[in-house]
């Protein structure tokens, strides 16, 4: 039996653990990001490597020390260096003396045969077609439901009367989903989580709306972005990020398999600013910023790992895009030196500016209406 592990990224470890266990593996669940994780990653990673590379490398060291003998990760295409990261991480770890197998799951549209071959390596039990459908259906429902409860937390946190109620409810919802045994449990939990969020006492308030764009790992893993969504929510801000894992999977796996363009709306919106793929999610960061503007958002925050080339390209374009669409813009470069309190100070200042801008716009709107009525 394989002892399998994978990178830690948000709550995705819950369906991944379920899936790999159902395939007959012993799963070594990766630990949440800690100072030890970062210390390992920065010590053994090349200096040029981005923050997610260091975090994932540090995580791999921790799970290998815990007994894992197989590491599973995703690949990639295009100019972004992330597509080669598993190869480099494997070399570093084996030079350190670890013995393991690295299984890289590449995009199906370009590497379907390799993908099927690698998935077969992870299936250690004889399963029927019905079993595969049941396992996949359950894991997918878990993933979608985890994304749903996170979205609800972002929507309700700025409205909560008692600080911390939403975060507490979110954690409870995640525990319920993680504890589900069968598909029918998840359907019941879906109804229950809506009731739990409805029970939170809320104030009548139109919050500042901020869209978050950027590189996938620092978007989806809260510890890598210092829980920025929670911080903004506690400042009375409605936060919506441009990417959730279930949607990303549909766009970049299922649609890729059938050679359909993923994130079509975002890429279409980005086209006037740059038409070439720069790798990673740089183009999507620009396109999603335009989509947020069209939905009436007040500002954009770009999360970028230090040295991330696609986001550096996007960063050079986004100030003009946001100015053109009347959005406030803040870019945050993240690495192992980024401090939570320093980030909080920057966010407070940004939110204050957005509030002042909104009040100014409301004043001129009221003044304009008054002038019309007096004319």
TORKOL-4160 file (C-alpha; in steps of 0.2 Angstrom, whole numbers, padded with zeros to 4 digits, m for minus):
375
<pt num="1" X="0000" Y="0000" Z="0000"/>
<pt num="2" X="0007" Y="0017" Z="m0005"/>
<pt num="3" X="0008" Y="0031" Z="0008"/>
<pt num="4" X="0003" Y="0046" Z="m0002"/>
<pt num="5" X="0003" Y="0064" Z="0001"/>
<pt num="6" X="0001" Y="0081" Z="m0008"/>
<pt num="7" X="0003" Y="0100" Z="m0006"/>
<pt num="8" X="m0008" Y="0108" Z="0007"/>
<pt num="9" X="m0020" Y="0121" Z="m0001"/>
<pt num="10" X="m0035" Y="0128" Z="0008"/>
<pt num="11" X="m0048" Y="0114" Z="0012"/>
<pt num="12" X="m0044" Y="0104" Z="m0004"/>
<pt num="13" X="m0035" Y="0091" Z="0007"/>
<pt num="14" X="m0052" Y="0085" Z="0013"/>
<pt num="15" X="m0059" Y="0078" Z="m0004"/>
<pt num="16" X="m0041" Y="0073" Z="m0009"/>
<pt num="17" X="m0039" Y="0063" Z="0006"/>
<pt num="18" X="m0056" Y="0054" Z="0004"/>
<pt num="19" X="m0052" Y="0051" Z="m0015"/>
<pt num="20" X="m0035" Y="0043" Z="m0012"/>
<pt num="21" X="m0041" Y="0033" Z="0003"/>
<pt num="22" X="m0055" Y="0026" Z="m0007"/>
<pt num="23" X="m0042" Y="0021" Z="m0020"/>
<pt num="24" X="m0034" Y="0010" Z="m0007"/>
<pt num="25" X="m0019" Y="0022" Z="m0002"/>
<pt num="26" X="m0014" Y="0026" Z="0016"/>
<pt num="27" X="m0014" Y="0045" Z="0016"/>
<pt num="28" X="m0002" Y="0056" Z="0025"/>
<pt num="29" X="m0012" Y="0072" Z="0027"/>
<pt num="30" X="m0001" Y="0087" Z="0024"/>
<pt num="31" X="0001" Y="0099" Z="0039"/>
<pt num="32" X="m0006" Y="0117" Z="0038"/>
<pt num="33" X="0008" Y="0130" Z="0034"/>
<pt num="34" X="0019" Y="0134" Z="0049"/>
<pt num="35" X="0035" Y="0143" Z="0053"/>
<pt num="36" X="0044" Y="0126" Z="0051"/>
<pt num="37" X="0036" Y="0123" Z="0034"/>
<pt num="38" X="0043" Y="0140" Z="0028"/>
<pt num="39" X="0060" Y="0137" Z="0036"/>
<pt num="40" X="0062" Y="0120" Z="0027"/>
<pt num="41" X="0057" Y="0128" Z="0011"/>
<pt num="42" X="0068" Y="0143" Z="0011"/>
<pt num="43" X="0083" Y="0133" Z="0017"/>
<pt num="44" X="0082" Y="0121" Z="0002"/>
<pt num="45" X="0074" Y="0130" Z="m0012"/>
<pt num="46" X="0084" Y="0140" Z="m0025"/>
<pt num="47" X="0084" Y="0159" Z="m0021"/>
<pt num="48" X="0074" Y="0163" Z="m0037"/>
<pt num="49" X="0060" Y="0152" Z="m0032"/>
<pt num="50" X="0043" Y="0159" Z="m0028"/>
<pt num="51" X="0034" Y="0158" Z="m0012"/>
<pt num="52" X="0022" Y="0144" Z="m0016"/>
<pt num="53" X="0037" Y="0134" Z="m0022"/>
<pt num="54" X="0045" Y="0136" Z="m0005"/>
<pt num="55" X="0029" Y="0132" Z="0005"/>
<pt num="56" X="0026" Y="0116" Z="m0006"/>
<pt num="57" X="0044" Y="0110" Z="m0004"/>
<pt num="58" X="0044" Y="0113" Z="0015"/>
<pt num="59" X="0027" Y="0103" Z="0015"/>
<pt num="60" X="0035" Y="0089" Z="0005"/>
<pt num="61" X="0049" Y="0088" Z="0018"/>
<pt num="62" X="0037" Y="0087" Z="0032"/>
<pt num="63" X="0026" Y="0073" Z="0024"/>
<pt num="64" X="0041" Y="0063" Z="0019"/>
<pt num="65" X="0048" Y="0064" Z="0037"/>
<pt num="66" X="0030" Y="0058" Z="0042"/>
<pt num="67" X="0032" Y="0042" Z="0031"/>
<pt num="68" X="0025" Y="0047" Z="0014"/>
<pt num="69" X="0033" Y="0037" Z="0000"/>
<pt num="70" X="0023" Y="0045" Z="m0015"/>
<pt num="71" X="0020" Y="0063" Z="m0018"/>
<pt num="72" X="0006" Y="0069" Z="m0030"/>
<pt num="73" X="0005" Y="0086" Z="m0038"/>
<pt num="74" X="m0001" Y="0095" Z="m0053"/>
<pt num="75" X="0009" Y="0101" Z="m0068"/>
<pt num="76" X="0006" Y="0115" Z="m0080"/>
<pt num="77" X="0009" Y="0122" Z="m0097"/>
<pt num="78" X="0015" Y="0139" Z="m0104"/>
<pt num="79" X="0029" Y="0151" Z="m0099"/>
<pt num="80" X="0026" Y="0150" Z="m0080"/>
<pt num="81" X="0040" Y="0141" Z="m0071"/>
<pt num="82" X="0027" Y="0131" Z="m0060"/>
<pt num="83" X="0025" Y="0118" Z="m0074"/>
<pt num="84" X="0043" Y="0112" Z="m0070"/>
<pt num="85" X="0042" Y="0114" Z="m0051"/>
<pt num="86" X="0039" Y="0096" Z="m0047"/>
<pt num="87" X="0054" Y="0091" Z="m0057"/>
<pt num="88" X="0065" Y="0103" Z="m0048"/>
<pt num="89" X="0057" Y="0098" Z="m0031"/>
<pt num="90" X="0060" Y="0080" Z="m0034"/>
<pt num="91" X="0078" Y="0083" Z="m0038"/>
<pt num="92" X="0081" Y="0093" Z="m0023"/>
<pt num="93" X="0072" Y="0080" Z="m0011"/>
<pt num="94" X="0081" Y="0066" Z="m0019"/>
<pt num="95" X="0098" Y="0075" Z="m0017"/>
<pt num="96" X="0093" Y="0077" Z="0001"/>
<pt num="97" X="0092" Y="0058" Z="0003"/>
<pt num="98" X="0073" Y="0055" Z="0002"/>
<pt num="99" X="0067" Y="0040" Z="m0007"/>
<pt num="100" X="0049" Y="0042" Z="m0015"/>
<pt num="101" X="0040" Y="0043" Z="m0031"/>
<pt num="102" X="0034" Y="0059" Z="m0038"/>
<pt num="103" X="0017" Y="0058" Z="m0048"/>
<pt num="104" X="0013" Y="0073" Z="m0058"/>
<pt num="105" X="m0004" Y="0075" Z="m0065"/>
<pt num="106" X="m0003" Y="0085" Z="m0081"/>
<pt num="107" X="m0017" Y="0094" Z="m0089"/>
<pt num="108" X="m0028" Y="0081" Z="m0099"/>
<pt num="109" X="m0030" Y="0091" Z="m0115"/>
<pt num="110" X="m0011" Y="0089" Z="m0119"/>
<pt num="111" X="m0006" Y="0074" Z="m0108"/>
<pt num="112" X="m0021" Y="0063" Z="m0107"/>
<pt num="113" X="m0012" Y="0046" Z="m0109"/>
<pt num="114" X="0001" Y="0051" Z="m0096"/>
<pt num="115" X="m0013" Y="0057" Z="m0084"/>
<pt num="116" X="m0022" Y="0041" Z="m0085"/>
<pt num="117" X="m0006" Y="0031" Z="m0083"/>
<pt num="118" X="m0002" Y="0041" Z="m0067"/>
<pt num="119" X="m0020" Y="0040" Z="m0060"/>
<pt num="120" X="m0019" Y="0021" Z="m0062"/>
<pt num="121" X="m0003" Y="0021" Z="m0051"/>
<pt num="122" X="m0014" Y="0028" Z="m0037"/>
<pt num="123" X="m0028" Y="0014" Z="m0038"/>
<pt num="124" X="m0023" Y="0000" Z="m0027"/>
<pt num="125" X="m0040" Y="m0009" Z="m0025"/>
<pt num="126" X="m0050" Y="m0017" Z="m0038"/>
<pt num="127" X="m0065" Y="m0006" Z="m0041"/>
<pt num="128" X="m0080" Y="m0007" Z="m0052"/>
<pt num="129" X="m0086" Y="0007" Z="m0063"/>
<pt num="130" X="m0100" Y="0010" Z="m0051"/>
<pt num="131" X="m0087" Y="0012" Z="m0037"/>
<pt num="132" X="m0077" Y="0025" Z="m0047"/>
<pt num="133" X="m0093" Y="0035" Z="m0051"/>
<pt num="134" X="m0098" Y="0035" Z="m0032"/>
<pt num="135" X="m0081" Y="0040" Z="m0026"/>
<pt num="136" X="m0079" Y="0054" Z="m0039"/>
<pt num="137" X="m0097" Y="0060" Z="m0036"/>
<pt num="138" X="m0094" Y="0061" Z="m0017"/>
<pt num="139" X="m0077" Y="0069" Z="m0018"/>
<pt num="140" X="m0083" Y="0082" Z="m0031"/>
<pt num="141" X="m0098" Y="0086" Z="m0020"/>
<pt num="142" X="m0087" Y="0089" Z="m0005"/>
<pt num="143" X="m0076" Y="0101" Z="m0015"/>
<pt num="144" X="m0090" Y="0111" Z="m0022"/>
<pt num="145" X="m0098" Y="0112" Z="m0005"/>
<pt num="146" X="m0082" Y="0118" Z="0003"/>
<pt num="147" X="m0081" Y="0132" Z="m0009"/>
<pt num="148" X="m0099" Y="0136" Z="m0006"/>
<pt num="149" X="m0097" Y="0138" Z="0013"/>
<pt num="150" X="m0081" Y="0149" Z="0010"/>
<pt num="151" X="m0091" Y="0160" Z="m0002"/>
<pt num="152" X="m0105" Y="0162" Z="0011"/>
<pt num="153" X="m0092" Y="0167" Z="0024"/>
<pt num="154" X="m0085" Y="0181" Z="0013"/>
<pt num="155" X="m0103" Y="0187" Z="0010"/>
<pt num="156" X="m0108" Y="0187" Z="0028"/>
<pt num="157" X="m0093" Y="0192" Z="0038"/>
<pt num="158" X="m0094" Y="0211" Z="0034"/>
<pt num="159" X="m0112" Y="0211" Z="0040"/>
<pt num="160" X="m0109" Y="0201" Z="0057"/>
<pt num="161" X="m0114" Y="0210" Z="0073"/>
<pt num="162" X="m0103" Y="0200" Z="0084"/>
<pt num="163" X="m0085" Y="0199" Z="0077"/>
<pt num="164" X="m0080" Y="0181" Z="0075"/>
<pt num="165" X="m0097" Y="0173" Z="0072"/>
<pt num="166" X="m0094" Y="0170" Z="0054"/>
<pt num="167" X="m0077" Y="0162" Z="0056"/>
<pt num="168" X="m0083" Y="0151" Z="0070"/>
<pt num="169" X="m0098" Y="0145" Z="0059"/>
<pt num="170" X="m0087" Y="0143" Z="0044"/>
<pt num="171" X="m0075" Y="0131" Z="0054"/>
<pt num="172" X="m0090" Y="0121" Z="0060"/>
<pt num="173" X="m0096" Y="0119" Z="0042"/>
<pt num="174" X="m0079" Y="0113" Z="0036"/>
<pt num="175" X="m0080" Y="0100" Z="0051"/>
<pt num="176" X="m0097" Y="0094" Z="0046"/>
<pt num="177" X="m0092" Y="0092" Z="0027"/>
<pt num="178" X="m0076" Y="0083" Z="0032"/>
<pt num="179" X="m0085" Y="0071" Z="0043"/>
<pt num="180" X="m0098" Y="0066" Z="0030"/>
<pt num="181" X="m0098" Y="0047" Z="0026"/>
<pt num="182" X="m0110" Y="0046" Z="0011"/>
<pt num="183" X="m0117" Y="0057" Z="m0002"/>
<pt num="184" X="m0134" Y="0059" Z="0006"/>
<pt num="185" X="m0125" Y="0066" Z="0021"/>
<pt num="186" X="m0118" Y="0080" Z="0011"/>
<pt num="187" X="m0135" Y="0085" Z="0004"/>
<pt num="188" X="m0141" Y="0086" Z="0022"/>
<pt num="189" X="m0126" Y="0096" Z="0027"/>
<pt num="190" X="m0129" Y="0108" Z="0013"/>
<pt num="191" X="m0146" Y="0113" Z="0020"/>
<pt num="192" X="m0139" Y="0114" Z="0037"/>
<pt num="193" X="m0125" Y="0126" Z="0033"/>
<pt num="194" X="m0137" Y="0138" Z="0025"/>
<pt num="195" X="m0147" Y="0138" Z="0042"/>
<pt num="196" X="m0131" Y="0141" Z="0052"/>
<pt num="197" X="m0126" Y="0156" Z="0041"/>
<pt num="198" X="m0144" Y="0162" Z="0042"/>
<pt num="199" X="m0143" Y="0162" Z="0061"/>
<pt num="200" X="m0129" Y="0174" Z="0062"/>
<pt num="201" X="m0135" Y="0191" Z="0068"/>
<pt num="202" X="m0132" Y="0204" Z="0054"/>
<pt num="203" X="m0133" Y="0223" Z="0052"/>
<pt num="204" X="m0141" Y="0232" Z="0037"/>
<pt num="205" X="m0125" Y="0239" Z="0029"/>
<pt num="206" X="m0119" Y="0241" Z="0011"/>
<pt num="207" X="m0101" Y="0236" Z="0012"/>
<pt num="208" X="m0086" Y="0241" Z="0002"/>
<pt num="209" X="m0083" Y="0228" Z="m0011"/>
<pt num="210" X="m0066" Y="0222" Z="m0016"/>
<pt num="211" X="m0061" Y="0209" Z="m0029"/>
<pt num="212" X="m0045" Y="0198" Z="m0026"/>
<pt num="213" X="m0035" Y="0192" Z="m0041"/>
<pt num="214" X="m0018" Y="0184" Z="m0043"/>
<pt num="215" X="m0009" Y="0168" Z="m0043"/>
<pt num="216" X="m0018" Y="0152" Z="m0038"/>
<pt num="217" X="m0009" Y="0146" Z="m0023"/>
<pt num="218" X="m0008" Y="0162" Z="m0013"/>
<pt num="219" X="m0027" Y="0165" Z="m0018"/>
<pt num="220" X="m0033" Y="0148" Z="m0012"/>
<pt num="221" X="m0021" Y="0145" Z="0004"/>
<pt num="222" X="m0026" Y="0157" Z="0018"/>
<pt num="223" X="m0010" Y="0155" Z="0028"/>
<pt num="224" X="0000" Y="0160" Z="0013"/>
<pt num="225" X="m0009" Y="0176" Z="0011"/>
<pt num="226" X="m0010" Y="0179" Z="0030"/>
<pt num="227" X="m0029" Y="0176" Z="0030"/>
<pt num="228" X="m0032" Y="0192" Z="0020"/>
<pt num="229" X="m0050" Y="0188" Z="0017"/>
<pt num="230" X="m0054" Y="0186" Z="0035"/>
<pt num="231" X="m0045" Y="0203" Z="0039"/>
<pt num="232" X="m0054" Y="0212" Z="0026"/>
<pt num="233" X="m0071" Y="0205" Z="0032"/>
<pt num="234" X="m0068" Y="0211" Z="0049"/>
<pt num="235" X="m0064" Y="0228" Z="0042"/>
<pt num="236" X="m0082" Y="0228" Z="0035"/>
<pt num="237" X="m0077" Y="0223" Z="0017"/>
<pt num="238" X="m0086" Y="0211" Z="0006"/>
<pt num="239" X="m0073" Y="0201" Z="m0002"/>
<pt num="240" X="m0074" Y="0190" Z="m0018"/>
<pt num="241" X="m0059" Y="0182" Z="m0025"/>
<pt num="242" X="m0058" Y="0177" Z="m0044"/>
<pt num="243" X="m0054" Y="0159" Z="m0041"/>
<pt num="244" X="m0061" Y="0144" Z="m0032"/>
<pt num="245" X="m0054" Y="0126" Z="m0034"/>
<pt num="246" X="m0070" Y="0118" Z="m0041"/>
<pt num="247" X="m0072" Y="0131" Z="m0054"/>
<pt num="248" X="m0054" Y="0131" Z="m0058"/>
<pt num="249" X="m0055" Y="0112" Z="m0060"/>
<pt num="250" X="m0069" Y="0113" Z="m0073"/>
<pt num="251" X="m0060" Y="0127" Z="m0082"/>
<pt num="252" X="m0043" Y="0120" Z="m0083"/>
<pt num="253" X="m0046" Y="0101" Z="m0083"/>
<pt num="254" X="m0063" Y="0097" Z="m0090"/>
<pt num="255" X="m0063" Y="0111" Z="m0103"/>
<pt num="256" X="m0045" Y="0108" Z="m0107"/>
<pt num="257" X="m0049" Y="0090" Z="m0110"/>
<pt num="258" X="m0061" Y="0095" Z="m0124"/>
<pt num="259" X="m0050" Y="0109" Z="m0130"/>
<pt num="260" X="m0062" Y="0122" Z="m0125"/>
<pt num="261" X="m0056" Y="0139" Z="m0118"/>
<pt num="262" X="m0056" Y="0140" Z="m0099"/>
<pt num="263" X="m0060" Y="0157" Z="m0091"/>
<pt num="264" X="m0067" Y="0163" Z="m0107"/>
<pt num="265" X="m0075" Y="0179" Z="m0100"/>
<pt num="266" X="m0059" Y="0184" Z="m0091"/>
<pt num="267" X="m0048" Y="0181" Z="m0106"/>
<pt num="268" X="m0060" Y="0191" Z="m0117"/>
<pt num="269" X="m0060" Y="0206" Z="m0105"/>
<pt num="270" X="m0041" Y="0205" Z="m0104"/>
<pt num="271" X="m0039" Y="0205" Z="m0123"/>
<pt num="272" X="m0038" Y="0224" Z="m0126"/>
<pt num="273" X="m0024" Y="0225" Z="m0114"/>
<pt num="274" X="m0014" Y="0210" Z="m0119"/>
<pt num="275" X="m0018" Y="0195" Z="m0131"/>
<pt num="276" X="m0003" Y="0183" Z="m0127"/>
<pt num="277" X="m0003" Y="0170" Z="m0114"/>
<pt num="278" X="0010" Y="0175" Z="m0101"/>
<pt num="279" X="0008" Y="0159" Z="m0091"/>
<pt num="280" X="0001" Y="0157" Z="m0073"/>
<pt num="281" X="m0014" Y="0168" Z="m0071"/>
<pt num="282" X="m0008" Y="0185" Z="m0076"/>
<pt num="283" X="m0020" Y="0187" Z="m0090"/>
<pt num="284" X="m0035" Y="0181" Z="m0079"/>
<pt num="285" X="m0030" Y="0194" Z="m0066"/>
<pt num="286" X="m0032" Y="0208" Z="m0078"/>
<pt num="287" X="m0048" Y="0201" Z="m0086"/>
<pt num="288" X="m0056" Y="0197" Z="m0069"/>
<pt num="289" X="m0052" Y="0215" Z="m0063"/>
<pt num="290" X="m0063" Y="0221" Z="m0078"/>
<pt num="291" X="m0077" Y="0209" Z="m0073"/>
<pt num="292" X="m0077" Y="0215" Z="m0055"/>
<pt num="293" X="m0078" Y="0233" Z="m0062"/>
<pt num="294" X="m0093" Y="0229" Z="m0072"/>
<pt num="295" X="m0101" Y="0222" Z="m0057"/>
<pt num="296" X="m0099" Y="0238" Z="m0047"/>
<pt num="297" X="m0084" Y="0233" Z="m0036"/>
<pt num="298" X="m0075" Y="0247" Z="m0027"/>
<pt num="299" X="m0057" Y="0241" Z="m0028"/>
<pt num="300" X="m0045" Y="0227" Z="m0033"/>
<pt num="301" X="m0031" Y="0218" Z="m0023"/>
<pt num="302" X="m0019" Y="0208" Z="m0033"/>
<pt num="303" X="m0010" Y="0194" Z="m0023"/>
<pt num="304" X="0007" Y="0190" Z="m0031"/>
<pt num="305" X="0021" Y="0179" Z="m0024"/>
<pt num="306" X="0038" Y="0188" Z="m0025"/>
<pt num="307" X="0046" Y="0185" Z="m0041"/>
<pt num="308" X="0031" Y="0178" Z="m0050"/>
<pt num="309" X="0033" Y="0183" Z="m0068"/>
<pt num="310" X="0015" Y="0182" Z="m0074"/>
<pt num="311" X="0009" Y="0192" Z="m0060"/>
<pt num="312" X="0023" Y="0205" Z="m0063"/>
<pt num="313" X="0017" Y="0207" Z="m0081"/>
<pt num="314" X="m0001" Y="0209" Z="m0074"/>
<pt num="315" X="0005" Y="0221" Z="m0061"/>
<pt num="316" X="0012" Y="0233" Z="m0075"/>
<pt num="317" X="m0005" Y="0233" Z="m0083"/>
<pt num="318" X="m0018" Y="0233" Z="m0069"/>
<pt num="319" X="m0015" Y="0251" Z="m0063"/>
<pt num="320" X="m0021" Y="0258" Z="m0080"/>
<pt num="321" X="m0035" Y="0245" Z="m0081"/>
<pt num="322" X="m0041" Y="0250" Z="m0063"/>
<pt num="323" X="m0040" Y="0269" Z="m0067"/>
<pt num="324" X="m0049" Y="0267" Z="m0083"/>
<pt num="325" X="m0063" Y="0258" Z="m0074"/>
<pt num="326" X="m0063" Y="0269" Z="m0058"/>
<pt num="327" X="m0057" Y="0255" Z="m0047"/>
<pt num="328" X="m0045" Y="0257" Z="m0032"/>
<pt num="329" X="m0030" Y="0246" Z="m0034"/>
<pt num="330" X="m0018" Y="0238" Z="m0022"/>
<pt num="331" X="m0004" Y="0225" Z="m0026"/>
<pt num="332" X="0003" Y="0214" Z="m0012"/>
<pt num="333" X="0019" Y="0204" Z="m0015"/>
<pt num="334" X="0020" Y="0189" Z="m0003"/>
<pt num="335" X="0035" Y="0180" Z="0003"/>
<pt num="336" X="0042" Y="0173" Z="0019"/>
<pt num="337" X="0046" Y="0190" Z="0025"/>
<pt num="338" X="0028" Y="0197" Z="0024"/>
<pt num="339" X="0021" Y="0202" Z="0041"/>
<pt num="340" X="0003" Y="0201" Z="0046"/>
<pt num="341" X="0002" Y="0218" Z="0055"/>
<pt num="342" X="0011" Y="0227" Z="0041"/>
<pt num="343" X="m0002" Y="0219" Z="0029"/>
<pt num="344" X="m0016" Y="0224" Z="0041"/>
<pt num="345" X="m0010" Y="0242" Z="0041"/>
<pt num="346" X="m0010" Y="0243" Z="0022"/>
<pt num="347" X="m0027" Y="0236" Z="0021"/>
<pt num="348" X="m0034" Y="0248" Z="0033"/>
<pt num="349" X="m0027" Y="0263" Z="0023"/>
<pt num="350" X="m0034" Y="0255" Z="0007"/>
<pt num="351" X="m0051" Y="0253" Z="0014"/>
<pt num="352" X="m0051" Y="0270" Z="0021"/>
<pt num="353" X="m0047" Y="0277" Z="0004"/>
<pt num="354" X="m0061" Y="0267" Z="m0005"/>
<pt num="355" X="m0074" Y="0273" Z="0008"/>
<pt num="356" X="m0068" Y="0291" Z="0005"/>
<pt num="357" X="m0070" Y="0289" Z="m0013"/>
<pt num="358" X="m0087" Y="0281" Z="m0012"/>
<pt num="359" X="m0093" Y="0295" Z="0000"/>
<pt num="360" X="m0086" Y="0308" Z="m0013"/>
<pt num="361" X="m0096" Y="0300" Z="m0027"/>
<pt num="362" X="m0112" Y="0299" Z="m0017"/>
<pt num="363" X="m0110" Y="0318" Z="m0012"/>
<pt num="364" X="m0108" Y="0323" Z="m0031"/>
<pt num="365" X="m0123" Y="0312" Z="m0036"/>
<pt num="366" X="m0134" Y="0320" Z="m0023"/>
<pt num="367" X="m0128" Y="0337" Z="m0028"/>
<pt num="368" X="m0132" Y="0334" Z="m0046"/>
<pt num="369" X="m0149" Y="0328" Z="m0042"/>
<pt num="370" X="m0153" Y="0343" Z="m0031"/>
<pt num="371" X="m0147" Y="0355" Z="m0045"/>
<pt num="372" X="m0158" Y="0346" Z="m0058"/>
<pt num="373" X="m0173" Y="0348" Z="m0046"/>
<pt num="374" X="m0170" Y="0366" Z="m0043"/>
<pt num="375" X="m0168" Y="0370" Z="m0062"/>
